Amino acid sequence: MSNEVIILGAGIGGLTLALSLHQAGIPCRVYEAVPELRPLGVGINLLPHAVRELTELGLLEALDKVGVRTKEAVFFTEHGQLVFREAAGQHAGYDWPQFSIHRGDLQTVLYEETLKRLGPDSVACGRRCTHVEQDAGGVTVHFADAPPVRGAVAVGCDGIHSALRKQLYPDEGAPRYSGINMWRGTARWKPFLSGGSMVRAGWLSVGKMVIYPIRNNIDAEGNQLVNWVAEIHAPQPAMRDWSRTGRVEDFLPAFADWHFDWLDVPALILASDTILEYPMVDQDPLPRWTHGRLTLLGDAAHPMVPRGSNGAGQAIIDARYLAGALKKMGVGTAALDDYDRVRVKATTDVVLTNRSNPPDTILREVFERSGGKRFDSIEEVVPVAELQAISDNYKRVAGYDPAALKARASYL
């Protein structure tokens, strides 16, 4: 019987799994639907629990070349008033940094390392999976325009529109709309605040922004590439087209007066080359991902609303845990069942917390208690200790509480 793990999808989760399996001495091959891998997306954050895993893969130096080490998380009102500030990554005492990074840059790092370590044929593009069969001896993966392949197990890392997820849960339905539409873009901009600040400001009912740099020194003037996300409550979702161009007039009025001493937000938005628009969606957590020799990973397993900087991180942790289970228990159903038992519960907690009490709950509490009005002191509105407790609770749920992360054994 073939001992090869078949990985469906060459995104962040799939490529991290390939590198982790190689580190564990387990053969694998990645099959990607698109004919050519190109850097896509905009900014994401890698919290210390994810950076730990990438560091253990020997990728820290590569991340430093393309990303920005996050120094702090900062929260402001829609009036530009400071609400809460805390250090991030190694500045907060973690053994590992936090990175703000272009999703395409991260995928490129993972892809290039996969080809380098596993060989030029380790990733096969233009292989759109249609369905997977399994029997006592292994799995057979079928593709739209290529012959089937045989392996020991198959892992669906093929995103929110996963073919394998649809096969396992054919009646699930479309992704669940959160009631929030998003516009995203990037702009060349001078460093603001610490030069490594992740800013959340405003609130969803009047307009909320998330802003952070994702590349340093992009030109001779020392500018950064700054990523921004505008989020506004809306009864109707935007069209679910992940490359849909957004119209600035649809959302800029909500931020027209955001001229702060630390950043001119309308100017930043208007300086952007391209603006994308899409709805904020997730899916209800599944009862299980593993079905015999088939399992799911990353967005195929647990798509979540991006309110905790945690989607990519959880995919990376999925990959590392699964590779560790396969190394310890052998390439078979026992390891996949162990992975299912641990990671379904962990990510279900994150998906549900991202809906109800993510880190930007800090902004919600301040907005609701202040009535959206200016204040003289944040302590008059919400005790800072209460805001710190919101942040600390999310760290525990998401798996990057500093003490627990430091104490946890490596997955591999």
FENBEL-V507778 format. One record per backbone hydrogen bond with DSSP energy under -1.0 kcal/mol. NH is the residue of the N-H (numbers start at 1). CO is the residue of the C=O. If there is no record, write none. Layout:
nh->NH co->CO
nh->NH co->CO
This chain:
nh->5 co->27
nh->6 co->153
nh->7 co->29
nh->8 co->155
nh->9 co->31
nh->15 co->11
nh->16 co->12
nh->17 co->13
nh->18 co->14
nh->19 co->15
nh->20 co->16
nh->21 co->17
nh->22 co->18
nh->23 co->19
nh->24 co->20
nh->25 co->22
nh->26 co->21
nh->29 co->5
nh->30 co->122
nh->31 co->7
nh->32 co->124
nh->44 co->101
nh->46 co->99
nh->50 co->47
nh->51 co->47
nh->52 co->48
nh->54 co->50
nh->55 co->51
nh->56 co->52
nh->58 co->55
nh->59 co->54
nh->63 co->59
nh->64 co->60
nh->65 co->61
nh->67 co->63
nh->68 co->100
nh->70 co->98
nh->71 co->196
nh->72 co->196
nh->73 co->86
nh->74 co->198
nh->75 co->84
nh->76 co->200
nh->77 co->81
nh->80 co->77
nh->83 co->75
nh->84 co->75
nh->86 co->73
nh->88 co->71
nh->91 co->88
nh->92 co->89
nh->93 co->90
nh->94 co->89
nh->99 co->46
nh->100 co->68
nh->101 co->44
nh->103 co->42
nh->106 co->102
nh->107 co->103
nh->108 co->104
nh->109 co->105
nh->110 co->106
nh->111 co->107
nh->112 co->108
nh->113 co->109
nh->114 co->110
nh->115 co->111
nh->116 co->112
nh->117 co->113
nh->118 co->114
nh->119 co->115
nh->122 co->119
nh->124 co->30
nh->126 co->34
nh->127 co->32
nh->130 co->142
nh->133 co->140
nh->135 co->138
nh->139 co->151
nh->140 co->133
nh->141 co->149
nh->142 co->131
nh->144 co->128
nh->149 co->141
nh->151 co->139
nh->152 co->4
nh->154 co->293
nh->155 co->6
nh->156 co->295
nh->157 co->8
nh->162 co->159
nh->166 co->162
nh->167 co->163
nh->168 co->164
nh->169 co->165
nh->172 co->169
nh->176 co->282
nh->178 co->280
nh->181 co->232
nh->182 co->278
nh->183 co->230
nh->184 co->276
nh->185 co->228
nh->187 co->226
nh->189 co->224
nh->195 co->192
nh->198 co->72
nh->199 co->211
nh->200 co->74
nh->201 co->209
nh->202 co->76
nh->203 co->207
nh->206 co->203
nh->207 co->203
nh->208 co->231
nh->209 co->201
nh->210 co->229
nh->211 co->199
nh->212 co->227
nh->214 co->225
nh->215 co->225
nh->218 co->223
nh->222 co->219
nh->224 co->189
nh->225 co->215
nh->226 co->187
nh->227 co->212
nh->228 co->185
nh->229 co->210
nh->230 co->183
nh->231 co->208
nh->232 co->181
nh->233 co->204
nh->234 co->179
nh->241 co->239
nh->244 co->241
nh->246 co->275
nh->250 co->247
nh->251 co->248
nh->252 co->248
nh->254 co->251
nh->255 co->252
nh->258 co->255
nh->259 co->257
nh->260 co->263
nh->265 co->258
nh->268 co->264
nh->269 co->265
nh->270 co->266
nh->271 co->267
nh->272 co->269
nh->273 co->186
nh->276 co->184
nh->277 co->244
nh->278 co->182
nh->280 co->180
nh->282 co->176
nh->283 co->303
nh->291 co->294
nh->294 co->291
nh->295 co->154
nh->297 co->156
nh->300 co->297
nh->301 co->298
nh->302 co->298
nh->307 co->305
nh->314 co->310
nh->315 co->311
nh->316 co->312
nh->317 co->313
nh->318 co->314
nh->319 co->315
nh->320 co->316
nh->321 co->317
nh->322 co->318
nh->323 co->319
nh->324 co->320
nh->325 co->321
nh->326 co->322
nh->327 co->323
nh->328 co->324
nh->329 co->325
nh->330 co->326
nh->332 co->330
nh->336 co->332
nh->337 co->333
nh->338 co->334
nh->339 co->335
nh->340 co->336
nh->341 co->337
nh->342 co->338
nh->343 co->339
nh->344 co->340
nh->346 co->342
nh->347 co->343
nh->348 co->344
nh->349 co->345
nh->350 co->346
nh->351 co->347
nh->352 co->348
nh->353 co->349
nh->354 co->350
nh->355 co->351
nh->356 co->352
nh->357 co->353
nh->361 co->358
nh->362 co->359
nh->364 co->360
nh->365 co->361
nh->366 co->362
nh->367 co->363
nh->368 co->364
nh->369 co->365
nh->370 co->366
nh->371 co->367
nh->372 co->367
nh->373 co->370
nh->380 co->377
nh->381 co->378
nh->382 co->378
nh->386 co->383
nh->387 co->383
nh->388 co->384
nh->389 co->385
nh->390 co->386
nh->391 co->387
nh->392 co->388
nh->393 co->389
nh->394 co->390
nh->395 co->391
nh->396 co->392
nh->397 co->393
nh->398 co->394
nh->400 co->395
nh->405 co->401
nh->406 co->402
nh->407 co->403
nh->408 co->404
